Amino acid sequence: MLSKLKVFFNLIKFEHTVFALPFAYLGMLLAHGAWPRRSVFFWITVAMASARTAGMLLNRLIDLKIDAQNPRTKDRPIITGEFSPKAAVISTAAAVVIFFFSTLMLNPLCLKLSFVAILLLSTYHYVKRFSFLCHFALGLVLAIAPMGGWIAVTGSFSWVPVPLALSVLFWVAGFDIIYSLQDIDFDKSHGLHSIPVKFSKRAALKISTYCHVATVLFLALLAFAGHLGVIYGIGVLICAILLKLEHMLLSEEDLSRIKTSFFMINGWIGILLFVFTFLDILR
């Protein structure tokens, strides 16, 4: 049982939850101005975890044939047979049901918008088949996390978390462009689209840099929209330094440190931004 669970977590890359979950919590903090009720926090966590699980399983199922041919992904459990496609379909259905239930437990607007979230999670995988803007489609999916955190607390829409959502969109697009550099030759030969395929490695790295500059600018704008102070500003500065370091680790000639750039640095950005925002709000 434990071995199957380990395979499942490996399949969905459960550890990558740190990319989106802190931003849902940020939206929650901005809306409440303090830590919310335990029930709200719990159902936000369940909603995020189940939505992300459904999204990753859909990705594995939709891209099954492509991933089986890609040397980078051909050893994934769903391809090697460690986790069957049938089990993935059942797990996806279960994750979607849990997601809908968690939004029901939050408020009516969350439940209504949950169908939009599932639509985005079900369709962004196809964008790379026809457009190099696929990185921004992925960014849009994660950008709904802070909006969801806000709506989960307030039950209404607001423009306050929009700068945060836009910062997430460009942040994710930027690091996804970097990550896609690993597959540039495979994508070209299989008719898949990405910014590196459309332009070049050098241009892709520049566009990724511009995306991360936009990330920092929108985070700065959030300071005004959310009435945040110096402690938050320090957090943004640290994140900006980490993003700069991410790009310093890479060059057109040497992409060997992509995994360090992608997993380590980007994983810390969301966590640190959440911690500094939390300290600023509760000061």
C-alpha positions as CSV (number, residue, x, y, z in Angstrom):
1,M,0.0,0.0,0.0
2,L,2.8,2.4,1.0
3,S,4.7,1.6,-2.2
4,K,1.6,2.3,-4.3
5,L,1.1,5.6,-2.5
6,K,4.7,6.5,-3.1
7,V,4.3,5.8,-6.9
8,F,1.1,7.9,-6.9
9,F,2.9,10.9,-5.2
10,N,5.8,10.5,-7.7
11,L,3.3,10.5,-10.6
12,I,1.6,13.7,-9.6
13,K,4.9,15.3,-8.3
14,F,3.2,16.1,-5.0
15,E,6.2,18.1,-3.8
16,H,5.5,20.7,-6.5
17,T,2.4,21.8,-4.6
18,V,4.7,24.4,-3.0
19,F,4.4,26.3,-6.3
20,A,0.7,27.2,-6.0
21,L,-0.4,26.6,-2.4
22,P,1.5,29.5,-0.8
23,F,-0.2,31.9,-3.2
24,A,-3.7,30.6,-2.3
25,Y,-2.8,31.2,1.3
26,L,-1.6,34.7,0.3
27,G,-4.9,35.5,-1.2
28,M,-6.5,34.2,2.0
29,L,-4.4,36.4,4.2
30,L,-4.9,39.5,2.1
31,A,-8.7,39.0,2.3
32,H,-8.9,38.3,6.0
33,G,-6.1,40.6,7.3
34,A,-5.3,37.7,9.7
35,W,-5.4,34.0,9.9
36,P,-8.9,32.8,9.1
37,R,-11.0,30.2,10.8
38,R,-9.5,26.7,10.8
39,S,-12.4,25.4,8.7
40,V,-11.7,27.9,5.9
41,F,-8.0,27.2,6.0
42,F,-8.7,23.5,5.9
43,W,-11.0,23.6,2.9
44,I,-8.7,25.9,0.9
45,T,-5.9,23.4,1.4
46,V,-8.1,20.5,0.3
47,A,-9.4,22.5,-2.7
48,M,-5.9,23.4,-3.8
49,A,-4.4,19.9,-3.3
50,S,-7.3,18.1,-5.0
51,A,-7.4,20.6,-8.0
52,R,-3.6,20.3,-8.5
53,T,-3.9,16.5,-8.2
54,A,-6.6,16.4,-10.9
55,G,-4.6,18.8,-13.1
56,M,-1.4,16.7,-12.9
57,L,-3.3,13.4,-13.6
58,L,-5.1,15.0,-16.5
59,N,-1.7,16.1,-17.8
60,R,-0.3,12.5,-17.5
61,L,-3.3,11.1,-19.3
62,I,-3.7,13.7,-22.1
63,D,0.1,13.6,-22.8
64,L,0.5,9.9,-22.4
65,K,1.5,9.1,-26.0
66,I,3.8,12.2,-26.2
67,D,5.5,11.4,-22.9
68,A,6.1,7.8,-23.9
69,Q,8.3,9.1,-26.8
70,N,10.1,11.8,-24.9
71,P,13.4,10.5,-23.3
72,R,12.9,12.9,-20.4
73,T,9.4,11.6,-19.5
74,K,9.4,8.0,-20.7
75,D,10.1,6.6,-17.2
76,R,7.0,8.1,-15.6
77,P,5.0,5.5,-13.6
78,I,1.9,5.7,-15.9
79,I,4.2,4.8,-18.9
80,T,6.2,2.1,-17.2
81,G,3.1,0.4,-15.9
82,E,3.7,1.1,-12.2
83,F,0.5,3.1,-12.2
84,S,-2.2,2.2,-14.8
85,P,-4.1,4.7,-16.9
86,K,-7.3,3.2,-15.5
87,A,-6.2,3.9,-12.0
88,A,-5.2,7.5,-13.1
89,V,-8.7,8.0,-14.5
90,I,-10.4,6.8,-11.3
91,S,-8.0,9.0,-9.2
92,T,-8.7,12.0,-11.4
93,A,-12.5,11.5,-10.9
94,A,-12.0,11.2,-7.2
95,A,-9.8,14.4,-7.1
96,V,-12.5,16.3,-9.0
97,V,-15.3,15.2,-6.7
98,I,-13.2,16.2,-3.6
99,F,-12.5,19.6,-5.3
100,F,-16.1,20.3,-5.9
101,F,-17.0,19.3,-2.4
102,S,-14.4,21.5,-0.8
103,T,-15.6,24.5,-2.8
104,L,-19.1,23.7,-1.7
105,M,-17.9,23.8,1.9
106,L,-16.4,27.3,1.3
107,N,-19.1,29.4,-0.3
108,P,-21.5,29.5,-3.3
109,L,-19.2,31.7,-5.5
110,C,-16.4,29.2,-5.0
111,L,-18.6,26.4,-6.1
112,K,-19.7,28.3,-9.2
113,L,-16.2,29.2,-10.2
114,S,-14.9,25.7,-9.5
115,F,-16.3,24.6,-12.9
116,V,-14.1,27.3,-14.6
117,A,-11.1,26.1,-12.7
118,I,-11.7,22.5,-13.8
119,L,-12.1,23.7,-17.4
120,L,-8.8,25.4,-17.3
121,L,-7.1,22.4,-15.7
122,S,-8.6,20.2,-18.4
123,T,-7.6,22.3,-21.4
124,Y,-4.3,24.0,-20.8
125,H,-2.4,20.8,-21.7
126,Y,-3.6,21.1,-25.3
127,V,-2.2,24.6,-26.0
128,K,1.3,23.4,-26.8
129,R,-0.2,21.5,-29.7
130,F,-1.0,24.7,-31.5
131,S,0.5,27.8,-29.8
132,F,3.8,28.9,-28.3
133,L,1.8,30.8,-25.7
134,C,1.4,27.5,-23.8
135,H,3.6,28.8,-21.0
136,F,1.1,31.6,-20.3
137,A,-1.8,29.1,-20.3
138,L,-0.1,27.2,-17.5
139,G,0.6,30.6,-15.8
140,L,-3.1,31.4,-16.0
141,V,-4.0,28.1,-14.3
142,L,-1.8,28.8,-11.3
143,A,-2.8,32.5,-11.3
144,I,-6.3,31.6,-10.1
145,A,-4.8,30.3,-6.8
146,P,-4.6,33.8,-5.1
147,M,-7.9,34.8,-6.5
148,G,-9.4,31.5,-5.2
149,G,-7.9,32.2,-1.7
150,W,-9.5,35.6,-1.6
151,I,-12.9,34.4,-2.8
152,A,-12.8,31.5,-0.4
153,V,-12.6,34.0,2.5
154,T,-14.9,36.8,1.2
155,G,-17.3,35.1,-1.1
156,S,-16.9,37.9,-3.5
157,F,-14.5,39.2,-6.2
158,S,-12.1,42.1,-5.7
159,W,-9.3,43.8,-7.6
160,V,-7.0,43.7,-4.7
161,P,-5.4,40.3,-5.4
162,V,-5.3,40.8,-9.1
163,P,-1.6,42.1,-9.0
164,L,-0.7,39.0,-7.1
165,A,-2.5,36.8,-9.7
166,L,-0.7,38.6,-12.5
167,S,2.7,38.2,-10.8
168,V,2.0,34.4,-10.5
169,L,1.0,34.3,-14.2
170,F,4.3,35.8,-15.3
171,W,6.4,34.0,-12.7
172,V,5.1,30.6,-13.8
173,A,5.3,31.4,-17.5
174,G,8.9,32.6,-17.0
175,F,10.1,29.4,-15.3
176,D,8.1,27.2,-17.6
177,I,9.9,28.7,-20.6
178,I,13.2,27.8,-18.9
179,Y,12.0,24.3,-18.2
180,S,10.8,23.8,-21.8
181,L,14.4,24.3,-23.0
182,Q,15.0,20.7,-22.0
183,D,12.6,19.5,-24.7
184,I,13.4,21.9,-27.5
185,D,14.7,19.2,-29.9
186,F,11.9,16.8,-29.1
187,D,9.2,19.4,-29.5
188,K,10.6,20.5,-32.8
189,S,10.6,17.0,-34.2
190,H,7.1,16.2,-32.9
191,G,5.4,19.4,-34.0
192,L,4.9,20.8,-30.5
193,H,5.0,24.5,-29.8
194,S,6.9,26.6,-27.2
195,I,8.7,29.9,-27.0
196,P,12.1,28.1,-27.4
197,V,10.8,26.3,-30.5
198,K,9.3,29.4,-32.0
199,F,12.3,31.7,-31.4
200,S,15.6,30.3,-30.0
201,K,17.2,29.4,-26.7
202,R,18.7,32.9,-26.4
203,A,15.4,34.6,-27.1
204,A,13.6,32.3,-24.7
205,L,15.9,33.1,-21.9
206,K,15.4,36.9,-22.6
207,I,11.6,36.5,-22.7
208,S,11.8,34.5,-19.4
209,T,13.8,37.3,-17.9
210,Y,11.1,39.9,-19.0
211,C,8.4,37.7,-17.5
212,H,10.2,37.7,-14.1
213,V,10.7,41.4,-14.2
214,A,7.0,41.7,-14.7
215,T,6.6,39.4,-11.7
216,V,8.5,41.7,-9.4
217,L,6.7,44.8,-10.7
218,F,3.3,43.3,-10.0
219,L,4.5,42.2,-6.6
220,A,5.5,45.8,-6.0
221,L,2.1,47.0,-7.1
222,L,0.5,44.6,-4.7
223,A,2.1,46.5,-1.8
224,F,-0.1,49.5,-2.7
225,A,-3.2,47.5,-3.5
226,G,-3.0,45.4,-0.3
227,H,-1.6,48.2,1.9
228,L,1.5,46.2,2.7
229,G,4.6,47.5,4.4
230,V,8.3,47.2,4.8
231,I,8.4,43.6,5.8
232,Y,6.6,42.6,2.7
233,G,8.9,44.8,0.7
234,I,11.9,42.9,2.1
235,G,10.2,39.6,1.0
236,V,9.7,41.0,-2.6
237,L,13.4,42.1,-2.7
238,I,14.5,38.6,-1.6
239,C,12.3,37.0,-4.3
240,A,13.7,39.4,-6.9
241,I,17.3,38.4,-5.9
242,L,16.3,34.7,-6.2
243,L,14.9,35.3,-9.7
244,K,18.1,37.0,-10.7
245,L,20.1,34.1,-9.3
246,E,17.9,31.7,-11.3
247,H,18.8,33.4,-14.5
248,M,22.5,33.7,-13.6
249,L,22.6,30.0,-13.2
250,L,21.6,29.5,-16.9
251,S,23.0,30.4,-20.2
252,E,22.3,29.4,-23.8
253,E,25.4,27.2,-23.8
254,D,25.0,25.6,-20.4
255,L,21.5,24.5,-19.3
256,S,22.7,21.8,-16.9
257,R,21.4,23.6,-13.9
258,I,17.8,23.9,-15.0
259,K,16.6,21.5,-12.3
260,T,18.3,23.5,-9.6
261,S,16.8,26.7,-11.1
262,F,13.3,25.2,-11.5
263,F,12.9,23.1,-8.3
264,M,15.0,24.7,-5.6
265,I,14.7,28.4,-6.3
266,N,11.1,28.6,-7.5
267,G,10.0,26.4,-4.7
268,W,11.5,28.8,-2.1
269,I,10.0,31.9,-3.8
270,G,6.4,31.2,-3.0
271,I,7.2,30.0,0.6
272,L,9.3,33.1,1.4
273,L,6.8,35.5,-0.1
274,F,4.1,33.9,2.0
275,V,6.2,34.1,5.2
276,F,7.1,37.8,4.7
277,T,3.5,38.8,3.8
278,F,2.2,36.9,6.8
279,L,4.7,38.7,9.1
280,D,3.8,42.1,7.5
281,I,0.0,41.6,7.9
282,L,0.3,40.4,11.5
283,R,2.8,43.0,12.6
